[in-house]
Amino acid sequence: MSKWTNEEAKKALDTIRKKALTDEKFFELCLKDPKKAVKEVAGKDVPDNFKLKFIENKTDEMIVVLPTPVKKNKALSEEELDSVAGGTAFLVTIDRADCHAQKNKL
């Protein structure tokens, strides 16, 4: 199992977003089996211990990802320091309306 760099992850997510805008079957794959969708565009597996979820963008809903709270007087672990310094959190939204609009332009 190979590790992902931030650059590889960003590139894969950008490709996924663009493909999901014009390919409704791929859009559905992202929602149903996100790791398979990533493998399809990036050619790399997502680690088994890594949870991945794509969420459809809805007009009446906003999803905000909050950081994990840091307890007072607690030193950060090496892993926590790495995530603050280089971060590996991504939020990708796929707007079905945009998907249909892009598809109609083609």
N, C-alpha and C positions, 0 to 999 in steps of 0.2 A: 504494500500500500504506500503510495507516494504522498509526500506532503505538498500542500498548496502554498504558493506565495500569495501575498496580497494582490500583486499585479495579475497573476493567473485567475484569481477569484473574481476580481473586478472585470477582467476581460470576458470571462465565462458568463457572468451575470448580465453584462451589457449585450452579449450575443443572445442570451436567453430572452431578454426583454424585447429585443428587435424581432426575433423570430416569432415570439408569442403574439406580437402585434398583427402579424399577417398570416399566421398558420394556426387555425382554430384547433386542430387536432393536437398540435404541440402545446397550445395554451392549456388544454384539458390534461395533457400528460404532466405539465408542471404542477397542476393542482392535485392530481391523483398519485403521481410517483415522481416527486421532485429529484430524487437521486438519479433516476433513470434519465430524466430530462437533462440534467447536468452532464451525465456520461455521454449522452447523444451529441451535445454541442462541444464539449471540452475533451472528450476521449479519456477522461480520468475519472476514477471512482471517488466518491465522497466517502470519507472514513465511516465505518459502521457506528462508531461512538458519537458521531456528529449529527445532530438533528437539523433538518432542513425543511422549511415549509414556505410555499408560495401562497399568497393570499390575493384573491381577486379584489380589485379596487371597486368599491361601491360608493355611489354618490351620497348616501345617507350614513356613512360610517367613516370614522378616522381611527387608524391604529397607530399608537405611539409606543415605541420601544423604550422603556426606561432602563437606565443602567442599574446594575446590582449595587445596592447601598453598601457603603463602607462603614463598618462599625468604628466608633470613636476609639482612639488609643490603640488601634490594631494596625500593626505593620502590614503592608501589602506583600503578598507572596510574589515569587518570581513570575508566575503565570499572570497574576493580576497586573503587575508592573508592565509586562509585555503587552497585555491587551490595552492598557492605557496609553502606552508609548506608541504602539504600532497598530493597535485596534484591528479586530477581525469581525466586526459586526456590519452586516449589510441589510438594507431594507430595499426590497424590490417590489414595486406595485405594477400590476398588469391591468390596464383599463380595457375592459371588454368593448366599450364604445369606441375607443381608439383603434382596437383591433379590427372592428367592422369598418370603420372609416378608412383605415389604411388598405384593407382588402378591397373595398369598393373603388379605390383610386387605381388599383392595378389592372 
